[in-house]
Amino acid sequence: MSTSSVKNENLKETYASVYEYTNKVLELIGKEEITKEEAAWVTRETVDNFRDHVNPGFLAYRKSVTKDGQFAAVEWKDSGANCFEDVNGKKYIDCLGGFGIYNVGHRHPKVVEAVTNQLNRQALHSQDLLDPLRAMLAKILGDITPGNLQYAYFGNSGTEAIEAALKLAKMYSDRTTFIATTKAFHGKSLGSLSGTAKGVFRKPFLPMIPGFRHVHFGDIEMMRKTFEACAMVGEDVAAVIVEPIQGEGGVNLPPAGYLKQVRELCDEFGALLIFDEVQTGMGRTGKMFAAEHYDVVPDIMCLAKAFGGGIMPASATIATEEVFKSLFPNPFMHTTTFGGNPLACAAAIATFNVLIEENLPARAAELGEYMLKGLREAAVGFEDKVDEIRGLGLLIGIEFQSDEIGYEVSKGLFDNGVLVAGTLINAKTIRIEPPLTITYEEADSVIAAFKKVLGTVKL
């Protein structure tokens, strides 16, 4: 048999094997419920394939995986608005929420219906004709965002929203210097990573995009001096990029008046102000956008995470006409194939509808205050473990004495049916960011579990 014949025969066998495997997986996806034997197969396949085909590092760092890596809690389905179940049927209150994507809850019926209706009509657009939902969603953003933000670019993720913002700022003027802050997180693609401040993410990819300066978050004098120094050496600042409240950095709230002073510095030196509201937007902090708490209007705002209603990946970069008009002559200067697709736009439109109809920003303020109070009371007597509990709305950070204590607490909460942020190497501050639809009963369960776990964690 010739080499090509052997190759073709092997290819036939591979195709047959893949076809059989995909049939089995599709059959499981189509089932309302699966058996214990099927659940065990899913668990084995998941662990083995993460190890052999995704990244074995995930098995080492996930609190859902046993130390020998032979068993894992494998996510399987949503369970009501604020919970999910693993493949074996164990239920968890979701206080991680994909780092903030489930603001309107898991599988909100109105968002699911909008996406399903659009899917039944048309899933993706042709890329040539005008797509109506993109236009309608852009109008909604122009109406609902603060100030005179008017034009929107749509992407698929937070880092894409940041990339678009940086490119808009570069096109706006001939300046190329950006000021970001310490403890900032803006994404991991190369442009947004240049604004991100976490060294462990940056070092392997140095040098970053040139022109970025980092100053201490909350230190307005350091920012002023950086503006002045950049002007003196002919490297005037194009834009400041900042999260109104830092999420990944530890739920760090800005000092009183800080963001207004940043706005004033930008105006004084002719720079743009970019607000990264990827995590703080869509009602998370008790207002539709965190900018509203501080009465500050940026020139560019970035949204993602909850923007797709917990159903579709979606992001938006909204800017004033003055800033966005650089893209008018050639709108193809910055595009993405799937950005602004009909399914994502339908999800985002329905999400705004739900946020308003159910008054979820106000609910986030109310439940956030309730949970902050309850968590702080639960931590009394455990000052040797808990440094501080802080937050705004339903973006809450619990800072521990060490990563090790934080991990043990987050692992203990997980074992008690509560999912929070916190991995083996990053748990000094864990985030509590449940759906804005979380009930008082579920909040009480989280608080009670937190108190119980604090009492069992050994230093």
C-alpha positions as CSV (number, residue, x, y, z in Angstrom):
1,M,0.0,0.0,0.0
2,S,1.4,3.4,-0.9
3,T,2.1,6.1,1.6
4,S,-0.8,8.3,0.4
5,S,-3.2,5.3,0.7
6,V,-2.1,4.6,4.3
7,K,-2.5,8.3,5.0
8,N,-6.0,8.4,3.5
9,E,-6.9,5.2,5.4
10,N,-5.7,6.7,8.7
11,L,-7.6,9.9,7.9
12,K,-10.8,7.9,7.3
13,E,-10.3,6.2,10.7
14,T,-9.7,9.6,12.4
15,Y,-12.8,11.1,10.8
16,A,-14.9,8.1,11.8
17,S,-13.6,8.3,15.4
18,V,-14.2,12.1,15.6
19,Y,-17.7,11.6,14.1
20,E,-18.6,9.0,16.7
21,Y,-17.2,11.1,19.6
22,T,-19.1,14.3,18.4
23,N,-22.3,12.2,18.1
24,K,-21.9,11.1,21.8
25,V,-21.3,14.7,23.0
26,L,-24.2,16.1,21.0
27,E,-26.4,13.4,22.4
28,L,-25.4,14.5,25.9
29,I,-26.0,18.1,25.1
30,G,-29.5,17.3,24.0
31,K,-30.5,15.5,27.2
32,E,-32.6,17.2,29.9
33,E,-30.9,14.9,32.5
34,I,-28.0,12.6,32.3
35,T,-27.3,9.3,34.2
36,K,-24.7,8.8,36.9
37,E,-22.6,6.8,34.5
38,E,-22.8,9.6,31.9
39,A,-21.9,12.1,34.5
40,A,-18.8,10.0,35.4
41,W,-17.8,9.8,31.8
42,V,-18.2,13.6,31.4
43,T,-16.0,14.1,34.5
44,R,-13.3,11.7,33.2
45,E,-13.3,13.2,29.8
46,T,-13.1,16.8,31.1
47,V,-10.2,16.1,33.5
48,D,-8.3,14.0,30.9
49,N,-8.8,16.5,28.1
50,F,-7.9,19.5,30.2
51,R,-4.7,17.7,31.0
52,D,-3.9,16.5,27.5
53,H,-5.5,19.1,25.2
54,V,-6.4,22.4,27.0
55,N,-3.9,23.2,29.7
56,P,-2.9,21.0,32.7
57,G,-2.2,24.2,34.7
58,F,-5.9,24.7,35.1
59,L,-6.2,21.4,37.1
60,A,-3.5,22.6,39.5
61,Y,-5.1,26.0,40.2
62,R,-8.8,25.2,40.3
63,K,-10.4,24.8,43.7
64,S,-12.9,22.5,42.1
65,V,-10.3,19.8,41.4
66,T,-9.0,17.3,44.0
67,K,-5.3,17.2,44.7
68,D,-4.7,14.0,42.8
69,G,-6.6,15.5,39.8
70,Q,-8.9,12.4,39.4
71,F,-12.1,14.2,40.4
72,A,-13.4,17.6,39.6
73,A,-16.6,19.5,40.0
74,V,-17.6,19.9,36.4
75,E,-19.9,22.7,35.5
76,W,-23.0,21.5,33.7
77,K,-26.2,23.6,33.8
78,D,-27.8,26.7,35.2
79,S,-30.2,26.3,38.2
80,G,-32.5,29.2,38.5
81,A,-31.4,32.8,38.2
82,N,-28.6,32.8,40.7
83,C,-27.2,29.3,40.8
84,F,-25.7,26.5,38.7
85,E,-25.3,22.8,39.1
86,D,-22.3,20.6,38.5
87,V,-22.5,17.4,36.5
88,N,-23.4,15.4,39.6
89,G,-26.3,17.7,40.5
90,K,-24.6,19.7,43.4
91,K,-26.0,23.2,43.5
92,Y,-23.9,26.3,44.0
93,I,-24.9,29.9,44.7
94,D,-23.0,31.9,42.1
95,C,-21.1,34.7,43.7
96,L,-18.4,34.8,41.0
97,G,-20.7,35.0,38.0
98,G,-18.0,34.6,35.4
99,F,-16.3,37.7,37.0
100,G,-19.5,39.7,36.5
101,I,-21.3,38.5,33.4
102,Y,-24.6,37.4,35.0
103,N,-25.9,40.8,36.1
104,V,-29.5,39.9,35.0
105,G,-29.1,36.4,36.3
106,H,-28.5,33.0,34.6
107,R,-30.6,32.5,31.5
108,H,-32.9,35.4,32.0
109,P,-36.1,34.4,30.0
110,K,-36.3,37.7,28.2
111,V,-32.7,37.6,27.0
112,V,-32.9,33.9,26.0
113,E,-36.1,34.7,24.1
114,A,-34.6,37.6,22.2
115,V,-31.5,35.5,21.2
116,T,-33.7,32.5,20.2
117,N,-36.0,34.7,18.2
118,Q,-33.1,36.3,16.4
119,L,-31.4,32.9,15.9
120,N,-34.6,31.6,14.2
121,R,-34.5,34.6,11.9
122,Q,-30.8,35.0,11.2
123,A,-27.7,34.2,13.3
124,L,-25.0,36.2,11.7
125,H,-25.0,39.2,9.3
126,S,-23.7,39.2,5.8
127,Q,-21.1,41.9,6.5
128,D,-22.4,44.0,3.5
129,L,-25.9,45.1,4.1
130,L,-26.8,47.3,7.0
131,D,-27.7,45.3,10.1
132,P,-30.6,46.8,12.0
133,L,-29.9,45.6,15.6
134,R,-26.4,47.1,15.6
135,A,-27.9,50.5,14.7
136,M,-30.7,50.2,17.3
137,L,-28.3,49.1,20.1
138,A,-25.9,51.9,19.3
139,K,-28.8,54.4,19.7
140,I,-29.7,52.8,23.1
141,L,-26.1,53.3,24.2
142,G,-26.1,56.9,23.1
143,D,-29.3,57.5,25.1
144,I,-28.4,55.7,28.3
145,T,-24.7,56.4,28.8
146,P,-23.7,59.6,30.6
147,G,-22.8,62.9,28.9
148,N,-22.5,63.1,25.1
149,L,-21.2,59.7,24.4
150,Q,-22.8,59.0,21.1
151,Y,-21.1,56.5,18.7
152,A,-20.5,52.8,19.4
153,Y,-18.1,50.1,18.2
154,F,-19.0,46.5,19.0
155,G,-16.7,43.7,19.8
156,N,-16.8,40.3,21.5
157,S,-14.9,40.8,24.8
158,G,-13.5,43.3,27.3
159,T,-10.0,43.3,25.9
160,E,-11.4,44.1,22.4
161,A,-13.3,47.0,23.8
162,I,-10.1,48.4,25.3
163,E,-8.1,47.8,22.1
164,A,-10.7,49.9,20.2
165,A,-10.5,52.6,22.8
166,L,-6.7,52.8,22.6
167,K,-6.9,53.0,18.8
168,L,-9.6,55.7,18.9
169,A,-7.4,57.7,21.3
170,K,-4.4,57.3,18.9
171,M,-6.4,58.4,15.9
172,Y,-7.8,61.4,17.7
173,S,-4.4,63.2,18.0
174,D,-0.8,62.6,17.1
175,R,0.0,61.7,20.7
176,T,1.0,58.2,21.7
177,T,1.5,58.4,25.5
178,F,-1.0,56.7,27.8
179,I,-1.3,56.9,31.6
180,A,-2.7,53.8,33.4
181,T,-2.7,53.0,37.1
182,T,-1.1,50.4,39.3
183,K,-3.3,47.4,40.1
184,A,-5.2,48.1,36.9
185,F,-6.6,45.2,34.7
186,H,-7.6,46.1,31.2
187,G,-7.2,42.7,29.4
188,K,-4.5,40.5,28.0
189,S,-4.3,41.2,24.3
190,L,-1.1,43.2,23.6
191,G,-2.5,46.7,23.6
192,S,-4.7,46.3,26.7
193,L,-2.0,44.3,28.4
194,S,0.2,47.4,28.1
195,G,-2.3,49.2,30.3
196,T,-2.7,46.2,32.7
197,A,-0.4,46.6,35.7
198,K,0.0,43.0,36.9
199,G,3.6,42.0,36.4
200,V,3.0,38.3,36.2
201,F,0.9,38.8,33.1
202,R,3.2,41.3,31.5
203,K,6.8,40.0,32.0
204,P,6.7,37.1,29.5
205,F,5.6,39.5,26.7
206,L,7.9,42.5,27.2
207,P,8.4,44.9,25.6
208,M,4.8,46.1,25.7
209,I,3.3,48.7,23.3
210,P,5.5,51.8,23.8
211,G,4.2,54.9,25.4
212,F,2.5,53.6,28.6
213,R,3.2,55.1,32.0
214,H,1.8,53.7,35.2
215,V,1.0,55.8,38.3
216,H,-0.4,54.8,41.7
217,F,-4.2,54.4,41.7
218,G,-5.6,57.2,43.8
219,D,-2.5,59.4,43.8
220,I,-3.6,62.5,41.9
221,E,-0.3,64.3,42.5
222,M,1.7,61.6,41.0
223,M,-0.6,61.7,38.0
224,R,-0.2,65.5,37.7
225,K,3.6,65.2,37.8
226,T,3.5,62.5,35.1
227,F,1.4,64.7,32.9
228,E,3.9,67.6,33.4
229,A,6.9,65.4,32.8
230,C,5.5,64.0,29.6
231,A,4.7,67.5,28.4
232,M,8.2,68.7,29.2
233,V,9.9,66.0,27.1
234,G,7.5,66.3,24.2
235,E,5.6,63.1,24.9
236,D,2.2,64.6,25.6
237,V,-0.5,62.3,27.0
238,A,-3.1,61.0,24.5
239,A,-5.3,59.5,27.2
240,V,-5.7,58.3,30.7
241,I,-7.3,54.8,31.0
242,V,-8.7,53.9,34.4
243,E,-11.3,51.6,36.0
244,P,-13.7,53.8,38.1
245,I,-13.5,50.9,40.7
246,Q,-10.7,48.4,40.2
247,G,-12.0,44.8,40.0
248,E,-9.2,42.4,39.3
249,G,-6.9,44.6,41.4
250,G,-8.9,43.9,44.5
251,V,-12.1,45.9,44.4
252,N,-10.3,49.2,45.1
253,L,-12.5,52.2,45.4
254,P,-11.1,55.6,44.4
255,P,-10.4,58.3,47.0
256,A,-13.1,61.0,47.3
257,G,-12.8,63.4,44.4
258,Y,-10.1,61.5,42.6
259,L,-11.9,60.7,39.4
260,K,-13.1,64.3,39.0
261,Q,-9.5,65.5,39.5
262,V,-8.4,63.0,36.8
263,R,-11.0,64.5,34.5
264,E,-9.8,68.0,35.2
265,L,-6.2,67.0,34.5
266,C,-7.2,65.5,31.2
267,D,-9.0,68.7,30.3
268,E,-6.1,70.8,31.4
269,F,-3.5,68.9,29.3
270,G,-5.7,68.1,26.3
271,A,-5.9,64.4,26.9
272,L,-8.8,62.0,26.6
273,L,-10.3,60.1,29.6
274,I,-11.1,56.4,29.0
275,F,-13.3,54.6,31.6
276,D,-13.0,50.9,31.6
277,E,-16.4,49.8,32.8
278,V,-16.1,46.3,31.6
279,Q,-16.7,45.0,35.2
280,T,-18.4,48.0,36.8
281,G,-21.0,48.8,34.1
282,M,-24.5,47.5,33.5
283,G,-25.8,48.1,37.1
284,R,-23.1,46.2,39.0
285,T,-22.2,49.1,41.4
286,G,-25.7,50.3,42.1
287,K,-25.9,52.7,39.1
288,M,-26.2,51.8,35.5
289,F,-22.5,52.9,35.1
290,A,-20.0,53.5,37.9
291,A,-19.2,56.9,36.4
292,E,-22.6,58.1,37.7
293,H,-21.5,57.7,41.3
294,Y,-18.7,60.1,40.8
295,D,-20.4,62.6,38.4
296,V,-17.7,62.2,35.8
297,V,-18.2,61.8,32.1
298,P,-15.4,60.1,30.1
299,D,-14.6,60.7,26.4
300,I,-14.6,56.9,25.8
301,M,-16.3,54.2,27.8
302,C,-15.7,50.4,27.5
303,L,-18.4,47.8,28.3
304,A,-18.4,44.0,28.1
305,K,-19.0,41.0,30.5
306,A,-22.6,41.6,31.5
307,F,-23.3,43.5,28.2
308,G,-24.4,40.3,26.6
309,G,-26.8,39.4,29.3
310,G,-25.0,36.2,30.4
311,I,-26.0,34.6,27.1
312,M,-23.8,36.1,24.4
313,P,-20.2,37.3,24.3
314,A,-20.4,41.0,23.5
315,S,-18.6,44.3,24.1
316,A,-19.0,48.0,23.2
317,T,-16.7,51.0,23.0
318,I,-18.7,54.2,23.2
319,A,-17.2,57.6,22.4
320,T,-18.1,61.2,21.8
321,E,-18.6,62.3,18.1
322,E,-15.5,64.4,18.4
323,V,-13.4,61.3,19.3
324,F,-15.2,58.8,17.1
325,K,-15.3,60.8,13.9
326,S,-11.7,59.7,13.1
327,L,-13.3,56.5,11.9
328,F,-15.9,58.2,9.7
329,P,-13.8,58.5,6.5
330,N,-12.9,54.8,6.6
331,P,-15.0,52.7,9.0
332,F,-12.9,49.7,8.1
333,M,-9.9,51.0,10.0
334,H,-10.9,48.9,13.0
335,T,-13.4,46.0,12.6
336,T,-14.0,42.5,13.7
337,T,-16.0,39.8,12.0
338,F,-18.3,38.9,14.8
339,G,-18.6,42.2,16.6
340,G,-22.1,43.6,16.7
341,N,-23.6,40.4,15.3
342,P,-27.4,40.0,15.4
343,L,-27.4,37.5,18.3
344,A,-25.1,39.6,20.5
345,C,-27.1,42.8,19.8
346,A,-30.4,41.1,20.5
347,A,-29.0,39.9,23.9
348,A,-27.6,43.4,24.8
349,I,-30.9,45.1,23.8
350,A,-32.9,42.6,26.0
351,T,-30.4,43.1,28.8
352,F,-31.0,46.9,29.0
353,N,-34.7,46.2,28.9
354,V,-34.4,43.8,31.9
355,L,-32.1,46.1,33.8
356,I,-34.6,48.9,33.5
357,E,-37.8,46.9,33.9
358,E,-36.6,45.1,37.1
359,N,-34.7,48.2,38.4
360,L,-31.6,46.1,38.9
361,P,-29.1,48.9,39.5
362,A,-31.1,50.0,42.5
363,R,-31.4,46.4,43.6
364,A,-27.6,46.0,43.4
365,A,-27.3,49.0,45.7
366,E,-29.8,47.6,48.2
367,L,-28.5,44.0,48.2
368,G,-24.9,45.2,48.1
369,E,-25.4,47.3,51.3
370,Y,-27.1,44.3,52.9
371,M,-24.3,41.8,52.0
372,L,-21.5,44.2,53.0
373,K,-23.1,44.7,56.4
374,G,-23.6,40.9,56.8
375,L,-20.1,39.9,55.7
376,R,-18.5,42.5,58.0
377,E,-20.5,41.3,60.9
378,A,-19.6,37.7,60.1
379,A,-15.9,38.7,60.1
380,V,-15.9,40.1,63.6
381,G,-13.5,38.1,65.8
382,F,-11.6,36.9,62.7
383,E,-9.4,40.0,62.4
384,D,-6.3,37.7,62.3
385,K,-7.6,36.4,59.0
386,V,-9.6,39.2,57.4
387,D,-8.0,42.6,56.7
388,E,-10.9,44.5,55.1
389,I,-14.3,44.0,53.4
390,R,-15.1,46.8,50.9
391,G,-17.2,47.4,47.8
392,L,-20.0,49.3,46.1
393,G,-23.2,47.7,45.0
394,L,-22.7,44.0,44.3
395,L,-19.0,44.3,43.6
396,I,-17.5,43.3,46.9
397,G,-13.9,42.5,47.9
398,I,-12.8,40.6,50.9
399,E,-9.1,41.1,51.6
400,F,-7.3,38.5,53.8
401,Q,-4.0,38.4,55.6
402,S,-2.5,36.2,52.8
403,D,-3.2,34.4,49.6
404,E,-3.2,31.1,51.5
405,I,-6.0,32.1,53.9
406,G,-8.0,33.6,51.0
407,Y,-7.7,30.3,49.1
408,E,-8.7,28.2,52.0
409,V,-11.8,30.4,52.6
410,S,-12.8,30.4,48.9
411,K,-12.2,26.6,48.8
412,G,-14.3,26.2,52.0
413,L,-17.1,28.3,50.5
414,F,-17.0,26.2,47.4
415,D,-17.3,23.0,49.5
416,N,-20.4,24.6,51.1
417,G,-22.0,25.4,47.8
418,V,-20.9,29.0,47.3
419,L,-18.7,29.9,44.3
420,V,-16.5,33.0,44.7
421,A,-13.3,34.3,43.0
422,G,-10.1,33.0,44.4
423,T,-7.5,30.6,43.0
424,L,-4.5,28.9,44.4
425,I,-2.2,31.8,43.4
426,N,-4.5,34.8,43.6
427,A,-6.8,34.8,46.6
428,K,-5.5,37.6,49.0
429,T,-8.6,39.5,47.9
430,I,-11.6,37.5,46.7
431,R,-14.5,39.0,44.9
432,I,-18.1,38.6,45.6
433,E,-20.1,39.5,42.5
434,P,-23.4,37.6,42.3
435,P,-26.2,38.2,39.8
436,L,-28.0,41.4,40.7
437,T,-31.1,39.2,41.0
438,I,-29.7,37.4,44.1
439,T,-32.4,37.0,46.8
440,Y,-32.1,37.9,50.5
441,E,-32.3,34.2,51.4
442,E,-29.4,33.4,49.1
443,A,-27.4,36.4,50.5
444,D,-28.0,35.1,54.0
445,S,-26.8,31.6,52.9
446,V,-23.6,33.2,51.6
447,I,-23.0,35.2,54.8
448,A,-23.7,32.1,57.0
449,A,-21.3,30.0,54.9
450,F,-18.6,32.7,55.2
451,K,-18.9,32.8,58.9
452,K,-18.8,29.0,59.2
453,V,-15.7,28.7,57.0
454,L,-13.8,31.5,58.8
455,G,-14.2,29.4,62.0
456,T,-12.7,26.3,60.4
457,V,-9.7,27.8,58.5
458,K,-6.5,27.3,60.3
459,L,-3.7,29.8,60.1
